[in-house]
Amino acid sequence: MTIRWKISVLVAALFALLAIAELVVARNVLMPSFAALELREANVAMRRIDFAVDSNFEQLAQASRSWGNWSDAYQFAQDHNERFIAENINPQSLREVVAEVLIVEDLQGHFLTAATFDLKSGQPLRLRLATAQKISPDFPTAEERTNA
């Protein structure tokens, strides 16, 4: 065996050993570190989303409690007064409660009135829900969930 051949085998063996060491380090050190980092970032993102959704629901609940306890809204549910709609269910009132859809329904679930308004563009939204007479018992249906 010549010295050149021995050195070539030694260099090839060293490269193979380094490649194996790199794979072991990547699999056992780097990947778990990246997975843990990714999990932490995902948890932070989910907490942010959870906070935003909770905040929106709290604001919506506060607005619905306000409108639900409002004697004018109660009177509208009794007499269907069109003046109430003109004065209170308009883009400005939806902006104030940061809502794009407002539905007033009676105790049986029939719509008394509904309004939609895109807060960004200022234009009415075309939603089938707002033109319905009543929310179906299986709302949202699979079709409505996929079209959302």
C-alpha positions as CSV (number, residue, x, y, z in Angstrom):
1,M,0.0,0.0,0.0
2,T,1.4,3.4,-1.0
3,I,1.4,6.4,1.2
4,R,-0.9,8.3,-1.3
5,W,-3.5,5.5,-1.0
6,K,-3.3,5.5,2.8
7,I,-3.7,9.3,3.0
8,S,-6.7,9.1,0.6
9,V,-8.4,6.4,2.7
10,L,-7.6,8.4,5.9
11,V,-9.1,11.6,4.4
12,A,-12.2,9.7,3.1
13,A,-12.7,8.1,6.6
14,L,-12.4,11.6,8.2
15,F,-15.0,13.0,5.9
16,A,-17.3,10.1,6.6
17,L,-16.8,10.5,10.3
18,L,-17.4,14.3,10.1
19,A,-20.6,13.6,8.0
20,I,-21.8,11.2,10.6
21,A,-21.0,13.6,13.5
22,E,-22.8,16.4,11.6
23,L,-26.0,14.2,11.2
24,V,-25.9,13.2,14.9
25,V,-25.5,16.8,16.1
26,A,-28.2,18.0,13.7
27,R,-30.6,15.3,14.7
28,N,-29.9,15.4,18.5
29,V,-29.1,19.0,19.2
30,L,-30.2,21.4,16.5
31,M,-33.6,19.9,15.6
32,P,-34.9,19.7,19.2
33,S,-33.7,23.3,19.7
34,F,-35.5,24.5,16.6
35,A,-38.6,22.5,17.5
36,A,-38.6,24.0,21.0
37,L,-38.1,27.5,19.6
38,E,-40.9,26.9,17.1
39,L,-43.2,25.7,19.9
40,R,-42.5,28.7,22.0
41,E,-43.2,31.1,19.1
42,A,-46.4,29.2,18.3
43,N,-47.5,29.5,21.9
44,V,-46.9,33.2,21.9
45,A,-48.8,33.6,18.6
46,M,-51.7,31.6,20.0
47,R,-51.8,33.7,23.2
48,R,-52.0,36.8,21.1
49,I,-54.8,35.4,19.0
50,D,-56.6,34.2,22.1
51,F,-56.3,37.7,23.6
52,A,-57.5,39.4,20.5
53,V,-60.5,37.0,20.1
54,D,-61.4,37.4,23.8
55,S,-61.1,41.1,23.6
56,N,-63.4,41.2,20.5
57,F,-66.0,38.9,22.2
58,E,-65.9,41.0,25.4
59,Q,-66.5,44.1,23.4
60,L,-69.3,42.4,21.4
61,A,-70.9,41.1,24.7
62,Q,-70.8,44.5,26.2
63,A,-72.5,46.0,23.1
64,S,-75.1,43.3,23.1
65,R,-75.8,43.7,26.8
66,S,-76.2,47.5,26.2
67,W,-78.6,47.0,23.2
68,G,-80.4,44.1,25.0
69,N,-81.1,46.3,28.0
70,W,-82.0,49.3,25.9
71,S,-85.7,50.1,26.1
72,D,-85.8,51.5,22.6
73,A,-84.6,48.1,21.2
74,Y,-87.2,46.4,23.4
75,Q,-89.9,48.7,22.1
76,F,-88.8,48.0,18.5
77,A,-89.1,44.3,19.1
78,Q,-92.7,44.9,20.1
79,D,-93.9,47.4,17.5
80,H,-91.3,47.0,14.6
81,N,-91.0,50.8,14.4
82,E,-89.1,51.8,11.2
83,R,-87.9,55.0,12.8
84,F,-85.8,52.9,15.2
85,I,-84.1,51.2,12.2
86,A,-83.4,54.6,10.5
87,E,-82.0,56.2,13.7
88,N,-80.1,53.3,15.3
89,I,-79.2,50.6,12.8
90,N,-76.9,52.4,10.5
91,P,-73.2,52.3,9.6
92,Q,-72.3,54.8,12.3
93,S,-73.8,52.6,15.1
94,L,-72.0,49.5,13.7
95,R,-68.7,51.4,13.7
96,E,-69.3,52.4,17.3
97,V,-69.6,48.8,18.4
98,V,-67.0,47.6,15.8
99,A,-69.4,45.1,14.3
100,E,-69.9,44.3,10.6
101,V,-73.2,42.5,11.2
102,L,-76.1,43.4,13.4
103,I,-79.2,41.2,13.7
104,V,-82.2,41.9,15.9
105,E,-84.4,38.8,16.4
106,D,-87.5,38.0,18.4
107,L,-87.7,35.3,21.1
108,Q,-88.6,32.7,18.4
109,G,-85.4,33.5,16.5
110,H,-87.1,35.3,13.6
111,F,-85.2,38.3,12.3
112,L,-86.8,41.6,13.0
113,T,-84.0,43.5,11.2
114,A,-80.5,42.9,10.0
115,A,-77.7,45.2,8.9
116,T,-74.3,44.6,7.4
117,F,-71.4,47.0,6.8
118,D,-67.8,46.5,5.9
119,L,-65.8,48.6,8.4
120,K,-62.8,48.9,6.0
121,S,-64.5,49.9,2.7
122,G,-67.7,51.5,4.2
123,Q,-69.9,49.5,1.8
124,P,-72.7,47.2,2.8
125,L,-71.7,43.5,2.9
126,R,-73.7,41.0,0.8
127,L,-74.3,38.1,3.3
128,R,-76.9,35.4,2.9
129,L,-77.2,35.4,6.7
130,A,-78.4,39.0,6.8
131,T,-81.1,38.3,4.2
132,A,-82.4,35.2,6.0
133,Q,-85.6,35.3,8.0
134,K,-84.3,33.1,10.7
135,I,-81.0,31.5,11.7
136,S,-81.2,27.8,11.0
137,P,-80.8,25.4,13.9
138,D,-77.6,23.9,12.4
139,F,-76.0,27.3,11.8
140,P,-73.3,27.5,10.6
141,T,-73.8,24.8,8.1
142,A,-70.9,23.1,6.5
143,E,-71.3,25.2,3.3
144,E,-71.3,28.4,5.3
145,R,-68.1,27.3,7.2
146,T,-66.3,26.6,3.9
147,N,-67.4,29.8,2.3
148,A,-66.3,32.0,5.2
